[in-house]
Amino acid sequence: MSLNFHANVIADLQIVGLSGERGLGINSLKFSCLLTVANSVQGEPHIYIDSLRATVAVRIPNGTIRYVGTAEFEFPLILRRLPYAGRTTSLLRLDLSESQLLALDEIRGAGGLTFEVKIVGVAHSPQDNHVTQDTIGYAVNVAQWTDLMSQLEFSDAFAVGVELPVNASSYFAPSVNLLRVARRHLAAGEYDSAVSACRQALDSLGASVEPRETVVSSRAANVGRPRDKSKLQRALAIFDSVRHYTNLAHHVDEQGRPEVYSRRDAAMILTTACSLVASAMEW
């Protein structure tokens, strides 16, 4: 892809790498750009491009393009055609909040990401000036994304897919919808709200499965030793424990203060609640 002045190619642009840097309350994605400036032709007017800037978007799995933010080159660039071709490199820095980074990881799912980087500049000649632009796609695979998360100090994050049907039965649809609400709260950094939505999802799940004969009989069975419990009885024990853990999202402590949940707390509850809903479809 290239930046042009009318029919004249000024420079070809490539993104040759992506790295991450963690700052104070902010995360930076740094795109490594290679710009190859074309040779000038004898007798052509003096032409060049400056005022370069960029916007970055991401292509989500359904093909939609979502805007992410504005990126800046690490230093001002002037691309000028000369009698000999030349190359220059620069880092294009995109600053992201933690909620944006989590949203990108959520969009990624179990695969990679494709960024769409639009470079815009002003082309000049002795006769006129006009805006020139070019869009470059840059695909990031799972291994690259894992390395990037490591550089941003998210190296211990594990992505585990829990499959929930898009068209859940009427029994489970409210639980699945509440889990989607919880996921949005987690991505936005609203951890107490995420736990609260998970509790609602589990309450909805309980209303669906508690009347089932298999569940009723499992709860009524008198098992002498814990090791003699069935798999369903053990799953119900996990279900009860998670509901108990989330109970504090709706209450205050003995001093009247609300319980505060961290991101790790919310992520643990959301992951477990999703697994319980998925498993309960077979109870």
C-alpha positions as CSV (number, residue, x, y, z in Angstrom):
1,M,0.0,0.0,0.0
2,S,1.2,3.5,-0.6
3,L,0.7,7.3,0.0
4,N,0.3,9.1,-3.3
5,F,0.3,12.6,-4.6
6,H,-2.2,12.4,-7.5
7,A,-0.6,9.6,-9.7
8,N,2.8,9.9,-8.0
9,V,3.8,7.3,-5.4
10,I,5.6,9.1,-2.5
11,A,6.1,6.2,-0.1
12,D,5.1,2.6,0.5
13,L,4.1,1.7,4.0
14,Q,4.3,-1.6,5.9
15,I,3.6,-2.7,9.4
16,V,6.3,-5.2,10.3
17,G,5.7,-5.8,14.0
18,L,3.7,-5.0,17.1
19,S,4.9,-4.8,20.7
20,G,3.4,-3.6,24.0
21,E,4.5,-1.3,26.8
22,R,2.8,-0.9,30.1
23,G,2.7,2.6,31.5
24,L,1.2,4.3,34.6
25,G,-2.5,3.3,34.4
26,I,-2.3,2.9,30.6
27,N,-1.2,0.3,28.0
28,S,0.5,1.1,24.7
29,L,0.5,-0.9,21.5
30,K,3.5,0.0,19.3
31,F,3.2,-0.7,15.6
32,S,6.6,-0.9,13.9
33,C,6.3,0.9,10.6
34,L,8.6,0.7,7.6
35,L,8.3,3.5,5.1
36,T,10.0,3.2,1.7
37,V,10.2,6.5,-0.1
38,A,10.1,6.4,-3.9
39,N,12.8,7.8,-6.3
40,S,12.2,11.3,-7.7
41,V,12.1,11.7,-11.5
42,Q,14.2,14.4,-13.2
43,G,12.3,17.5,-13.8
44,E,9.3,16.6,-11.6
45,P,8.0,19.3,-9.1
46,H,9.2,19.2,-5.5
47,I,6.6,17.1,-3.7
48,Y,6.5,15.7,-0.1
49,I,4.1,14.5,2.6
50,D,3.9,15.7,6.2
51,S,1.5,16.0,9.1
52,L,1.1,12.2,9.3
53,R,-1.3,10.7,11.8
54,A,-3.2,7.5,12.2
55,T,-6.5,6.0,13.4
56,V,-6.7,2.3,14.4
57,A,-9.7,0.0,14.2
58,V,-10.2,-3.7,14.7
59,R,-12.1,-6.1,12.5
60,I,-14.3,-8.3,14.5
61,P,-15.3,-11.9,13.5
62,N,-18.5,-10.8,11.7
63,G,-16.6,-8.5,9.5
64,T,-17.6,-5.2,11.2
65,I,-14.9,-2.6,11.7
66,R,-14.8,-1.1,15.2
67,Y,-12.8,2.1,16.0
68,V,-10.2,1.7,18.7
69,G,-8.3,5.0,18.9
70,T,-6.0,7.6,17.4
71,A,-2.3,6.7,17.2
72,E,0.7,9.0,16.9
73,F,4.2,8.5,15.4
74,E,7.0,8.7,17.8
75,F,8.5,11.7,16.0
76,P,7.3,14.0,13.2
77,L,7.8,12.5,9.7
78,I,8.4,14.2,6.4
79,L,8.3,11.9,3.3
80,R,10.1,13.6,0.5
81,R,10.9,12.1,-2.9
82,L,14.7,12.2,-3.7
83,P,16.9,11.0,-6.6
84,Y,17.5,7.8,-4.6
85,A,15.1,5.6,-2.7
86,G,15.3,5.7,1.0
87,R,13.8,3.9,4.0
88,T,12.8,5.1,7.4
89,T,11.3,3.4,10.4
90,S,9.0,4.7,13.1
91,L,6.9,3.5,15.9
92,L,3.2,4.2,15.8
93,R,1.9,4.4,19.4
94,L,-1.7,3.6,20.4
95,D,-2.6,4.2,24.0
96,L,-5.4,2.0,25.5
97,S,-7.1,1.9,28.9
98,E,-7.4,-1.5,30.6
99,S,-11.0,-1.8,29.7
100,Q,-10.2,-1.3,26.0
101,L,-7.5,-4.0,26.3
102,L,-9.9,-6.4,27.9
103,A,-12.5,-5.6,25.2
104,L,-10.0,-6.4,22.5
105,D,-9.2,-9.7,24.3
106,E,-12.9,-10.5,24.5
107,I,-13.4,-9.8,20.7
108,R,-10.4,-12.0,20.0
109,G,-12.0,-15.0,21.7
110,A,-10.0,-18.1,20.9
111,G,-8.4,-16.7,17.8
112,G,-6.4,-13.7,16.6
113,L,-7.1,-10.1,15.7
114,T,-6.9,-8.0,12.6
115,F,-6.1,-4.3,13.0
116,E,-7.0,-1.7,10.3
117,V,-4.5,1.2,10.5
118,K,-5.5,4.3,8.4
119,I,-2.5,6.6,7.8
120,V,-3.5,10.2,6.8
121,G,-1.2,13.0,5.8
122,V,-1.0,16.2,3.7
123,A,0.7,16.1,0.3
124,H,2.4,19.3,-0.9
125,S,3.6,20.5,-4.3
126,P,4.4,24.0,-5.6
127,Q,0.9,24.1,-7.2
128,D,-1.4,22.7,-4.6
129,N,-1.9,20.6,-1.4
130,H,-4.3,17.8,-0.7
131,V,-5.0,15.0,1.8
132,T,-3.6,11.6,1.1
133,Q,-4.4,8.4,3.0
134,D,-3.8,4.7,3.0
135,T,-5.2,1.8,5.1
136,I,-3.0,-1.1,6.2
137,G,-4.3,-4.4,7.6
138,Y,-2.2,-6.1,10.3
139,A,-3.2,-9.6,11.5
140,V,-2.1,-10.8,15.0
141,N,-2.2,-14.5,15.6
142,V,-2.7,-16.2,19.0
143,A,1.0,-16.6,19.7
144,Q,1.7,-12.9,18.9
145,W,-1.2,-11.9,21.1
146,T,0.1,-14.0,24.0
147,D,3.5,-12.4,23.7
148,L,1.9,-9.0,23.6
149,M,-0.1,-9.8,26.8
150,S,3.2,-10.8,28.4
151,Q,4.8,-7.5,27.5
152,L,1.8,-5.7,29.0
153,E,2.2,-7.8,32.2
154,F,-0.9,-10.0,31.5
155,S,1.4,-13.0,31.0
156,D,-0.5,-15.2,33.5
157,A,-3.9,-14.8,31.8
158,F,-5.4,-18.0,30.5
159,A,-8.1,-18.0,27.8
160,V,-10.5,-21.0,28.3
161,G,-13.5,-21.2,26.0
162,V,-16.8,-22.2,27.6
163,E,-19.4,-22.9,24.9
164,L,-22.8,-21.5,25.5
165,P,-25.4,-21.9,22.8
166,V,-26.4,-18.8,21.0
167,N,-30.0,-19.9,20.9
168,A,-30.4,-21.3,24.4
169,S,-33.6,-23.0,25.4
170,S,-36.2,-20.9,27.2
171,Y,-35.1,-22.5,30.4
172,F,-31.5,-21.2,30.2
173,A,-31.9,-18.1,28.0
174,P,-32.2,-15.7,31.1
175,S,-29.1,-17.2,32.6
176,V,-27.1,-16.9,29.4
177,N,-28.3,-13.3,28.9
178,L,-27.3,-12.3,32.4
179,L,-23.8,-13.9,31.9
180,R,-23.4,-11.7,28.8
181,V,-24.3,-8.7,31.0
182,A,-21.7,-9.8,33.5
183,R,-19.0,-10.1,30.8
184,R,-19.7,-6.5,29.7
185,H,-19.3,-5.3,33.3
186,L,-16.0,-7.2,33.6
187,A,-14.7,-5.6,30.4
188,A,-15.7,-2.2,31.6
189,G,-14.0,-2.7,35.0
190,E,-17.2,-2.8,36.9
191,Y,-16.3,-5.8,39.0
192,D,-19.0,-5.6,41.7
193,S,-21.7,-5.4,39.0
194,A,-20.2,-8.3,37.2
195,V,-20.4,-10.5,40.4
196,S,-24.0,-9.3,41.0
197,A,-25.0,-10.2,37.4
198,C,-23.4,-13.7,37.9
199,R,-25.4,-14.1,41.1
200,Q,-28.6,-13.3,39.2
201,A,-27.6,-15.8,36.5
202,L,-27.1,-18.5,39.1
203,D,-30.4,-17.7,40.8
204,S,-32.1,-18.0,37.4
205,L,-30.3,-21.3,36.7
206,G,-31.5,-22.6,40.1
207,A,-35.1,-21.8,39.3
208,S,-34.7,-23.9,36.1
209,V,-32.9,-26.9,37.4
210,E,-34.0,-27.3,41.0
211,P,-37.4,-28.9,40.1
212,R,-35.8,-31.5,37.9
213,E,-36.2,-35.0,39.1
214,T,-32.4,-35.8,38.9
215,V,-31.6,-32.7,40.9
216,V,-34.3,-33.4,43.5
217,S,-33.2,-37.0,44.0
218,S,-29.5,-36.0,44.2
219,R,-30.2,-33.5,46.9
220,A,-32.4,-35.9,48.8
221,A,-29.9,-38.8,48.7
222,N,-28.2,-39.4,52.0
223,V,-24.6,-40.1,51.3
224,G,-22.6,-41.2,54.2
225,R,-19.1,-40.4,53.0
226,P,-18.2,-37.4,50.8
227,R,-16.2,-39.6,48.5
228,D,-19.3,-41.6,47.7
229,K,-21.1,-38.6,46.2
230,S,-22.0,-38.7,42.5
231,K,-20.7,-36.3,39.9
232,L,-24.0,-34.5,39.9
233,Q,-24.0,-34.1,43.7
234,R,-20.5,-32.7,43.5
235,A,-21.6,-30.3,40.8
236,L,-24.5,-29.1,42.9
237,A,-22.0,-28.6,45.8
238,I,-20.0,-26.3,43.5
239,F,-23.2,-24.5,42.4
240,D,-24.2,-23.9,46.1
241,S,-20.7,-22.7,47.0
242,V,-20.5,-20.2,44.1
243,R,-23.9,-18.8,44.9
244,H,-22.8,-18.4,48.6
245,Y,-19.6,-16.6,47.5
246,T,-21.6,-14.1,45.4
247,N,-24.1,-13.4,48.2
248,L,-22.0,-10.6,49.5
249,A,-22.6,-8.6,46.2
250,H,-26.1,-7.9,47.6
251,H,-25.3,-7.3,51.2
252,V,-23.1,-5.1,53.5
253,D,-20.7,-6.3,56.2
254,E,-21.2,-5.8,59.9
255,Q,-20.0,-2.2,59.7
256,G,-22.6,-1.5,57.0
257,R,-19.9,-1.3,54.2
258,P,-20.4,-3.0,50.8
259,E,-18.1,-5.9,50.0
260,V,-15.6,-5.0,47.2
261,Y,-14.8,-7.6,44.5
262,S,-11.5,-7.4,42.6
263,R,-11.0,-8.2,38.9
264,R,-9.7,-11.6,39.9
265,D,-12.8,-12.3,42.0
266,A,-15.1,-11.3,39.2
267,A,-13.2,-13.3,36.6
268,M,-13.3,-16.4,38.8
269,I,-17.0,-16.1,39.4
270,L,-17.8,-15.4,35.8
271,T,-15.8,-18.3,34.5
272,T,-17.3,-20.7,37.1
273,A,-20.8,-19.4,36.5
274,C,-20.5,-19.9,32.7
275,S,-19.2,-23.5,33.3
276,L,-22.1,-24.2,35.6
277,V,-24.7,-23.0,33.2
278,A,-23.1,-25.0,30.4
279,S,-22.9,-28.1,32.6
280,A,-26.5,-27.7,33.9
281,M,-27.8,-28.3,30.4
282,E,-26.9,-31.9,30.9
283,W,-28.2,-32.3,34.5
